[in-house]
């Protein structure tokens, strides 16, 4: 199926509405102000001024209203399936990007300060265009402010689960010998279970996990769990580029991470540095000196090398 999006002026939008008036249909999705259905093309007009053409006749109809570029450069709603993306993991079904998929992703695992967050989002095929319209794309292409703005819109239209593992709990679990891979696997499995319960009796065509471990290792991590999600589960690296459900999950995970980081920053009176760089070492040392070791431990991943680096900086200043 071809999918084309054009940005039109108000005058052009009015012409579109008039031209397709006899084929008008009702679309109650958020942001939609007009929709029409031809035998081979669906036309959807959004408040943003974007018009989406879907179907085998999309190129023909879109050409009436603007320049339709060649497939190699055309911006389309299914760019994820059209891109050549080098990934590792399972081979995905044909037209995977247009299917109803439950996706999951995590963030915060490489940051000294702040939690590990995991999110799962179910995007049924009929909402894929809407999720793109909301601005969802690979989170690496979005800044934090945009993700904070988009996240509530995703939560308003799609079933989701967000899990935030705060630092005190993370440190306690890690001290028992749990690897970060095991912790992530347990969180992914739990988030997926939550969403599957929410959408019952409906089931996704597939579940896509942004791969951080090979399949056998992932399932070995969670073998002691009472309920393990296995049906139609696929694993792939760069999964946020392969289906919008994972891109949406990545945004929600980041949203939860940023919210918790904001809370922690207020608790210590400084904006906590993301990542695990030398700047983080310096900030950790300042917090250690000002608030004490227990406070620093309560907002950090204590087993990271940053802790010992901060300890040395504190000792130098004594």
C-alpha positions in Angstrom: 0.0 0.0 0.0 1.3 3.5 -0.9 1.0 6.2 1.7 1.8 9.9 0.9 1.6 13.0 3.1 1.4 16.5 1.8 1.5 19.8 3.8 -1.2 22.1 2.3 -2.2 25.7 2.8 -5.7 26.6 4.2 -6.8 27.5 0.7 -5.6 24.1 -0.7 -7.2 22.3 2.3 -10.6 23.9 1.4 -10.2 22.8 -2.2 -9.5 19.2 -1.0 -12.6 19.2 1.1 -14.7 20.5 -1.7 -13.3 18.1 -4.3 -13.9 15.0 -2.2 -17.2 16.2 -0.6 -19.3 13.5 -2.3 -17.0 10.8 -0.8 -16.9 12.1 2.8 -16.8 9.6 5.6 -16.7 9.9 9.4 -13.4 9.6 11.1 -13.4 10.3 14.9 -9.7 10.0 15.4 -8.0 13.0 17.3 -6.7 15.7 15.0 -8.8 14.6 12.0 -11.0 17.4 10.5 -12.0 15.7 7.2 -11.9 12.3 5.7 -13.0 10.8 2.4 -12.9 7.3 0.9 -12.5 6.4 -2.8 -12.6 2.9 -4.1 -8.7 2.7 -4.1 -7.7 5.7 -1.8 -8.4 7.0 1.7 -7.9 10.8 2.2 -7.4 12.2 5.7 -7.0 15.9 6.5 -5.5 16.9 9.9 -5.7 20.1 11.9 -2.0 20.6 11.2 -2.7 21.0 7.5 -1.3 17.6 6.5 -3.2 15.5 4.1 -2.6 11.8 4.0 -3.4 9.6 0.9 -3.5 5.9 1.5 -4.0 3.1 -1.0 -3.1 2.0 -4.5 -4.4 5.3 -5.9 -2.5 7.5 -3.4 0.1 8.7 -6.0 -2.7 9.7 -8.4 -4.7 11.6 -5.9 -1.8 13.3 -4.1 -0.5 14.5 -7.5 -3.7 16.6 -7.8 -2.6 18.7 -4.9 1.2 18.8 -4.9 4.5 17.4 -6.1 4.9 13.7 -5.4 8.6 12.9 -5.3 10.1 9.7 -6.4 10.0 6.8 -3.9 13.7 7.2 -3.0 13.1 10.7 -1.5 9.4 10.8 -0.8 8.3 11.4 2.7 5.7 8.7 3.4 3.8 7.4 6.4 5.5 4.0 6.0 9.1 5.2 5.8 10.0 2.6 8.4 9.2 -0.2 6.1 10.8 1.5 3.1 14.2 2.3 4.7 17.1 0.1 4.3 18.0 -0.5 8.0 20.8 -2.8 9.0 19.5 -4.7 12.1 20.3 -7.8 14.1 17.6 -10.2 15.2 14.5 -11.8 13.8 13.5 -11.5 10.1 10.3 -9.5 10.1 7.2 -10.4 8.0 6.5 -8.5 4.8 4.7 -5.2 5.4 5.4 -5.4 9.1 5.3 -1.6 9.5 1.6 -1.7 8.6 0.5 -4.4 11.1 -1.0 -4.2 14.5 2.0 -4.5 16.8 2.8 -4.2 20.5 6.3 -2.8 20.9 8.5 -2.2 23.9 11.7 -0.3 24.6 13.7 1.0 27.6 15.9 3.9 28.6 18.1 5.1 31.5 20.3 2.0 31.5 23.4 4.0 30.6 22.8 6.9 32.9 24.4 7.1 36.4 21.6 9.3 37.8 18.0 8.4 37.5 15.9 5.2 37.0 15.6 2.5 34.4 12.3 2.9 32.6 10.5 0.5 30.2 7.4 1.2 28.2 5.2 -1.0 26.0 2.7 0.5 23.5 0.1 -1.2 21.3 -0.6 0.4 18.0 -3.3 -1.3 16.0 -3.0 -0.9 12.3 -5.9 1.6 12.1 -4.0 4.0 14.4 -0.7 3.9 12.7 -1.4 7.0 10.6 -2.6 8.9 13.7 0.5 8.0 15.7 2.7 9.3 12.9 0.5 12.4 12.7 1.2 13.1 16.4 4.9 13.3 15.5 6.1 9.9 16.6 9.4 8.8 15.1 12.7 7.3 16.1 13.4 9.0 19.5 17.0 9.6 18.4 15.5 12.1 16.0 13.6 14.0 18.7 14.8 16.1 21.6 13.6 15.8 25.2 11.2 18.7 25.0 9.4 17.3 21.9 9.1 13.9 23.6 7.6 15.5 26.7 5.0 17.1 24.5 4.2 14.1 22.4 4.0 11.5 25.2 0.6 12.5 26.6 -0.9 12.4 23.1 0.4 8.8 22.7 -1.0 7.8 26.1 -4.4 9.4 25.2 -4.9 7.2 22.1 -3.0 3.9 22.6 -3.0 1.2 25.3 0.3 1.4 27.1 2.3 0.5 30.2 5.2 2.4 31.7 7.4 1.0 34.4 9.8 3.1 36.4 12.5 1.3 38.5 13.7 3.9 40.9 17.3 3.9 42.1 16.7 2.5 45.6 14.9 -0.5 44.2 17.4 -0.9 41.3 20.4 -0.8 43.7 18.8 -3.4 46.0 18.0 -5.8 43.1 21.5 -5.3 41.5 23.1 -6.0 44.9 21.4 -9.4 44.9 23.3 -10.3 41.7 20.8 -9.4 39.1 22.5 -8.2 35.9 21.2 -5.2 34.1 20.1 -7.5 31.2 18.0 -9.6 33.6 16.4 -6.5 35.2 15.5 -5.1 31.7 14.1 -8.5 30.6 11.9 -8.7 33.7 10.6 -5.1 33.1 9.9 -5.7 29.4 8.0 -8.9 30.2 5.9 -7.2 32.9 5.1 -4.2 30.7 4.0 -6.4 27.8 1.8 -8.4 30.1 0.1 -5.3 31.4 -0.8 -4.1 27.8 -1.9 -7.6 26.7 -4.3 -7.6 29.7 -5.6 -4.2 28.8 -6.5 -5.1 25.2 -8.0 -8.5 25.9 -9.6 -10.3 24.0 -7.8 -8.5 21.2 -4.3 -9.7 20.4 -1.5 -8.0 18.5 -0.4 -9.6 15.2 3.1 -9.4 16.6 5.1 -8.2 19.6 8.4 -6.5 18.9 11.0 -6.0 21.5 13.9 -3.6 20.9 16.7 -6.2 21.2 19.2 -5.9 24.0 19.8 -9.6 24.3 19.4 -12.6 22.0 16.2 -14.5 22.3 17.5 -17.5 24.3 19.4 -15.1 26.8 16.3 -12.9 27.2 14.1 -15.9 28.1 16.7 -17.4 30.3 16.7 -14.1 32.3 12.9 -14.5 33.0 12.6 -18.3 33.2 11.5 -18.0 36.9 8.6 -15.6 36.1 5.1 -16.9 36.6 3.8 -15.6 33.3 6.1 -15.2 30.3 5.0 -13.5 27.1 6.1 -15.8 24.2 3.4 -15.7 21.5 4.4 -14.0 18.3 7.3 -12.2 19.9 10.0 -10.9 17.7 13.4 -9.3 18.6 15.3 -6.8 16.5 17.9 -4.1 17.1 16.9 -0.6 15.9 13.3 -1.7 16.3 12.1 1.9 16.7 12.8 2.3 12.9 10.9 -0.9 12.1 7.5 -0.2 13.7 6.0 2.9 15.1 4.8 1.0 18.3 8.5 0.7 19.4 9.1 4.3 18.5 6.1 5.3 20.7 7.4 3.0 23.5 10.8 4.7 23.3 9.2 8.1 23.7 7.1 7.0 26.7 10.1 5.4 28.4 12.1 8.6 27.9 9.1 10.7 29.2 9.1 8.6 32.4 12.8 8.9 32.8 12.8 12.7 32.3 9.9 13.1 34.9 11.8 11.1 37.5 15.1 13.0 36.7 13.2 16.2 37.3 11.9 15.0 40.7 15.4 13.8 41.7 17.0 17.1 40.5 14.6 19.1 42.7 15.4 16.8 45.7 19.2 17.7 45.5 18.8 21.3 44.3 20.6 20.9 41.0 19.8 19.7 37.5 21.2 16.2 37.3 23.6 15.5 34.4 22.5 12.7 32.1 24.9 10.0 30.9 28.0 8.7 32.7 30.7 11.2 31.7 33.3 13.0 33.7 30.8 15.8 34.2 28.7 13.2 36.0 31.7 12.3 38.3 32.1 16.0 39.2 28.3 16.4 40.0 28.3 13.2 42.0 31.2 14.4 44.1 29.4 17.7 44.8 26.2 15.9 45.8 28.3 13.6 48.1 29.9 16.5 49.8 26.7 18.5 50.2 24.2 15.8 51.0 26.1 12.7 52.0 26.8 9.3 50.6 23.3 7.9 51.2 21.6 10.7 49.3 23.9 10.1 46.3 23.2 6.4 46.4 19.4 7.0 46.5 19.6 8.9 43.1 22.2 6.9 41.3 23.1 3.4 40.0 25.6 2.8 42.7 27.5 0.0 41.0 28.6 2.3 38.1 32.3 3.2 37.9 31.2 6.8 38.5 30.8 6.1 42.2 34.5 5.3 42.8 35.5 8.2 40.6 33.4 10.5 42.6 34.8 9.0 45.8 38.3 9.8 44.7 37.3 13.4 43.9 35.7 13.8 47.3 38.8 12.4 49.1 41.0 14.9 47.2 38.9 17.8 48.5 39.2 16.7 52.1 
